Amino acid sequence: MGFEDEYQTFLNAHLQVRTGERLRRLQEGHNQAEKLFLQQVWWPVFSHFKNLHPEYEVDDFKDGKRYLDFAYIRPAIRLCLEVDGYGPHLKNISRWQFSDNLERQNQLVIDGWTVIRFSFDQVKENPRRCQQIVQQVIGRWLGDELDQTSLSYLEKEVLRLAIRKGEAISPVEIAMYLKLSDKTVKKVLTQLVCEKLLMPASGVKRVRSYRLGDQVKRPI
């Protein structure tokens, strides 16, 4: 299925299991900015919405409830993704409201959340940069999971480097960063391509750059 079908399935699945204020917030709080983030940033990178929760309810530090635009949750991972519009309400925000917003974010960090914020303009005008940031922050955790695999030390380090960069990487970059010979880099890259962890991104007879393969991108 394409984005629109998957998006409707994703949204309906959450609507069906919510009641009360949690349902109202999803119906009223999930709007153009949130959908654009999914369409322009999340979907092009991951092609699914697994482990992603829209308008996610969290306990407020004042014993109330707050709602995150998106929460990405897996074991040992709690990522808050916010898309902030720039409108009249921001220009007219009071000093108390400004401080309250900062306190809200601080409390999320204290509670173990990683908080990533994008402006609506960023998502609309520069989605590729937003994609890279999401890839890098999630890739940090995915890079840690590589320790549980049977890959060699060099294979893990090359993958971690590719994950952190969040875009195509060249053999020259790998050789310079890891201080490896061209021969060693070629051997490691060949093995990672065979295992479908990396894929050629440019070049035909001679590959000039590589990108993460589906085996790396899909597990999230």
C-alpha positions in Angstrom: 0.0 0.0 0.0 1.0 3.6 -0.5 1.2 6.4 2.0 -2.5 7.4 2.0 -3.8 3.9 2.6 -1.2 3.2 5.3 -1.8 6.5 6.9 -5.6 6.0 7.1 -5.1 2.5 8.5 -2.6 3.9 11.1 -4.9 6.7 12.1 -8.0 4.5 12.3 -6.3 1.9 14.4 -5.5 4.5 17.0 -9.0 6.1 16.8 -10.7 2.8 17.4 -8.9 2.1 20.7 -9.2 5.6 22.3 -12.0 7.1 24.4 -12.6 10.3 26.2 -10.0 13.0 26.1 -7.4 10.8 24.4 -9.9 10.4 21.5 -10.8 14.0 21.4 -7.1 15.1 21.3 -6.4 12.8 18.4 -9.5 14.0 16.5 -8.7 17.6 17.0 -4.9 17.8 17.6 -3.8 15.7 14.6 -3.9 18.1 11.7 -2.0 19.3 8.6 1.4 19.7 10.3 1.3 16.2 11.8 0.2 14.6 8.6 2.8 16.5 6.6 5.5 15.2 8.9 4.4 11.7 8.4 4.2 12.1 4.6 7.4 14.1 4.0 9.7 12.9 6.8 8.7 9.6 8.4 7.2 7.6 5.5 10.1 8.2 2.9 12.6 6.8 5.4 10.7 3.9 7.0 7.6 3.1 4.9 5.6 2.1 7.9 4.3 3.5 11.2 5.2 0.6 13.5 5.8 1.7 17.2 4.7 5.3 16.4 1.9 6.8 18.4 0.1 10.1 17.5 -1.1 12.5 20.2 0.5 10.4 22.9 -0.6 11.0 26.4 1.9 11.5 29.2 1.7 12.5 32.8 2.3 16.2 33.4 4.7 17.3 36.1 1.8 19.2 37.7 -0.3 15.9 38.0 -2.2 16.6 34.8 -2.0 15.2 31.3 0.0 16.4 28.2 0.0 15.2 24.7 3.0 14.7 22.4 2.6 15.1 18.7 4.2 11.7 18.2 5.9 9.2 20.5 8.1 6.5 19.1 8.4 3.7 21.7 10.4 0.5 21.8 12.2 -1.3 24.6 14.7 1.2 26.0 13.6 3.9 23.5 11.2 6.8 24.2 11.4 9.4 21.5 9.1 12.5 21.4 8.7 14.1 18.0 7.1 17.6 17.9 6.1 19.7 14.9 5.7 23.4 15.9 3.8 25.8 13.7 4.6 29.5 13.7 1.4 31.4 14.2 -0.3 34.3 16.1 -0.5 32.2 19.3 3.3 32.0 19.5 3.6 35.8 19.0 1.1 36.4 21.8 2.4 33.8 24.2 2.9 35.0 27.8 6.1 34.7 29.8 4.3 32.2 32.0 3.4 30.0 29.0 6.9 30.3 27.6 8.4 29.1 30.8 5.8 26.4 31.1 6.7 25.0 27.7 10.3 24.9 28.6 9.5 23.1 31.9 7.4 20.6 30.0 10.3 19.7 27.7 12.7 19.5 30.6 10.4 17.2 32.5 10.2 14.9 29.5 14.0 14.7 29.4 14.1 14.0 33.1 11.6 11.2 32.6 13.8 9.5 30.0 12.5 10.9 26.8 14.6 12.1 23.9 12.8 15.2 22.5 13.2 16.3 18.8 11.4 19.4 17.6 10.8 20.5 14.0 9.1 23.6 12.7 6.3 23.3 10.2 8.5 25.3 7.8 11.4 22.8 8.2 9.1 19.9 7.4 7.6 21.6 4.4 10.7 23.2 2.9 13.5 20.9 4.0 12.1 17.5 4.6 15.4 15.7 3.7 17.2 17.4 6.6 14.4 16.4 8.9 14.7 12.8 7.6 18.4 12.8 8.4 17.9 14.0 11.9 15.3 11.3 12.6 17.6 8.6 11.0 20.5 9.8 13.1 18.7 9.8 16.5 17.0 6.4 15.9 20.2 5.1 14.3 22.0 5.8 17.6 19.9 3.2 19.3 20.0 0.9 16.3 23.8 1.2 16.3 23.9 0.0 19.9 21.8 -3.1 18.8 24.6 -4.0 16.4 26.6 -5.3 19.4 24.1 -8.2 19.6 24.8 -9.4 16.1 27.5 -11.7 14.7 29.0 -9.0 12.5 32.7 -8.4 12.7 34.1 -5.4 14.5 34.8 -3.5 11.2 31.4 -4.4 9.7 29.7 -2.9 12.8 31.8 0.2 12.7 31.1 0.8 9.0 27.3 0.4 9.6 27.4 2.7 12.6 29.1 5.3 10.5 26.5 5.0 7.8 23.7 5.2 10.3 25.1 8.3 12.0 25.5 10.0 8.6 21.9 9.3 7.6 22.7 9.4 3.9 24.9 7.8 1.2 28.5 7.3 2.3 31.6 6.7 0.1 34.4 4.2 0.5 36.8 7.2 0.7 34.9 8.6 3.7 35.0 5.2 5.4 38.7 4.7 4.8 39.6 8.2 6.2 37.3 8.0 9.2 38.3 4.5 10.3 41.9 4.7 9.0 41.6 1.6 6.9 43.2 0.7 3.6 41.2 0.7 0.4 41.5 -3.0 0.1 40.1 -3.6 3.6 37.2 -1.1 3.0 36.3 -2.9 -0.2 36.3 -6.3 1.5 34.0 -5.0 4.3 31.7 -3.3 1.9 31.4 -6.3 -0.3 30.4 -8.4 2.7 27.8 -5.9 3.9 26.3 -5.7 0.5 26.1 -9.6 0.3 24.2 -9.5 3.6 22.0 -6.7 2.3 22.9 -4.4 5.1 24.3 -1.9 2.6 23.3 -1.2 -1.0 25.0 0.7 -3.9 23.7 4.2 -4.0 25.6 5.6 -7.0 27.9 4.2 -9.8 27.4 1.0 -11.9 30.7 -0.6 -12.8 32.5 1.1 -9.9 30.3 1.9 -6.9 31.0 5.4 -5.6 28.7 5.4 -2.6 26.5 3.1 -0.5 23.3 3.5 1.5 21.7 1.5 4.3 19.9 -1.6 3.1 16.4 -2.6 4.0 17.7 -5.1 6.5 18.9 -2.1 8.6 16.0 0.3 7.9 13.0 -2.0 8.4 13.6 -3.4 11.9 12.5 -0.2 13.6 
